[in-house]
Amino acid sequence: MGEFGNRHSNCCPFFCTSPPRGTPAKSGCKSPLDIVHAMNYRIISKYLGIVALIVAAAMVVSIPWVFPVFGGSRTFERNAFIGLLASACLSAGIGAMLYFAGRKSTSVLLRKETMAIVGLSWILASILGALPFLIGRVYREEGQPMTITDALFESASGFSGTGATVITDLEDPDMVARAILFWRSETHFLGGLGIMVLFVAVLGHGSAGKALMRAEMPGPTKETGQNRTQHAAWVFTTIYLVLNAILITLLLIQGMSPFDAICHAFGTIATGGFSTYNDSVAHFHHVGIEMTIAVFMVLACTNFTLLYLLTLGKVRQVFADIEFRTYLVVLAVATGLVVCFGMIHVDFGSWRDAFRYGFFQVASILTNTGFTTHNFDQWNEIGRGALFLLMFVGGCAGSTSCSVKIIRHVLFGKILWRELERAYRPSVVRPLRVGGEPIEDAAIVNSVLVYFALLLVIFVVAWFSFDCIEPDHVWSDLGRAPHEKLVDIASGVGATLNGVGPGLGTIGAVENYAHFQPASKLLFVLLMLLGRLELYVILVLFLPRFWRAH
């Protein structure tokens, strides 16, 4: 367990803030996970098989919505029924074959297999999740059926909690069936919970479960003892399910249909942002619904450890957490900045309406959800710039949020402050402190700096790659100036890498990603998965040495 992850260790069986993943063991300690060995493909196949079976079971849950009696559709959706049923059967068949191939594996799950299983599981889930869009005959736009790259984009966006879409009209049942829209939102539910968290909660797997959860959980998290890992997974799962259930109930009370309430709850608690309407949450024109969703977006991006403590009545410990306090300050300051300076020339009629739209949009972008209630591309450059910067902040560690996480920004700020002081007082030795506790491990500092550096490199490389791939005439055809491409692409990279969804300009609040080239959509898929699994788990899959013993 990390040095600054002990704040709640005596009272909470769950995940607390601790050093980012990848922190090496202390000298003299040789963990079995660090031993160099040949990749065990059988055990990888076995675990991937179970993941495919979980995805197949989830597809079956979407099938009832093809019938009008469930309220999701006006008529029986034959194409969606065939698409979901065939996809579930294919996924189950693939899962059975993979499990059969690795059924005799009895080896201990070590670090390399753990990272491979988690990374490949998300890739496999995204591929299988694309099948209903293809077999169910979903159209990207009128007369244009979804291609393989479109379907992969939509599926990866759902599982990663990004919420970006290539579908131009969500409200036309001839383009996309309601049951497929439910599957689309259900990918949020699975991705927000975490495939591996569900996996461990149901099946356990001892020390292997701990390794799987540590590799998948978003943000720096505390390691949990082997005998408590399954309990921790159940705590996360229970909080996640309860938040969904409460939000669904509140939305139903405020007049939403069961179909819309479930879909929007899935998108809120998973901080995904898929809606069932083109105008997103703005479709309802209901301030109560907007504020309810906004509050639950904020809750979903709070460390679930703190929500657990809140249920125990330990309010003081919740507000003593430096990450949570910083999170609330960022939310308040950004909202004030946007309301006072970012929407000056937009006529809302009153400060109350300005706060209504400003608070919702700041909460949506900060939490990486991506729901919209107003076209923020109409705001001035201060407002748009503030939202763009918020994409790279994110919520708390141990939540369903993607992006950098508040705790990394806190650490980064303290590191910079210390180095500035050393510039004029080099003899002073001042340890980093987070929440009053000293951080003595240099590897923690190094991992934070490396993460920021790696994120910057990925952003720049992706930005330049998109600029090379995308032709200028596309922006002219869309009625935009060609020079706007640079800003739009930069926002697209930030929005997908940080799991936000909508960007600026041609991919703004009322736009979509349909106009991008197939190669760009595949690159967006990679960025979504990189952001959801915090870079390393996906990047190592591209290293040949990772797959070899030496």
QUIBEL-V824580 format. One line per field, one symbol per residue. ss: DSSP state (A for helix, B for strand, O for the rest). Layout:
BEGIN
ss: ???
END
This chain:
BEGIN
ss: OOAAAOOOOOOOOOOOOOOOOOOOOOOOOOOAAAOOOOOOAAAAAAAAAAAAAAAAAAAAAAAAAAOAAAOOOOOOOAAAAAAAAAAAAAAAAAAAAAAAAOOOOOOOOOAAAAAAAAAAAAAAAAAAAAAAAAAOOOBBBOOBBOOAAAAAAAAAAAAOOOOOOOOOOOOOOOOOOAAAAAAAAAAAAAAAAOAAAAAAAAAOOAAAAAAAAAAAOOOOOOOOOAAAAAAAAAAAAAAAAAAAAAAAAAAAAOOOOAAAAAAAAAAAAOOOOOOOOOOAAAAAOOAAAAAAAAAAAAAAOOOAAAAAAAAOOOAAAAAAOAAAAAAAAAAAAAAAAAAAAAOOOOOOOOAAAAAAAAAAAAAAAAOOOOOOOOOAAAOOAAAAAAAAAAOOOOOOOOOOOOOOOAAAAAAAAAAAAAAAAAAAOOOOOOOBBBOOBBBOOAAAAAAAAAAAAAAAAAAAAAAAAAAAAOOOAAAAAOOOOOOAAAAAAAAAAAAAAOOOOOOOAAAOOOOOOOOOOAAAAAAAAAAAAAAAOOOAAAAAAAOAAAAOOO
END
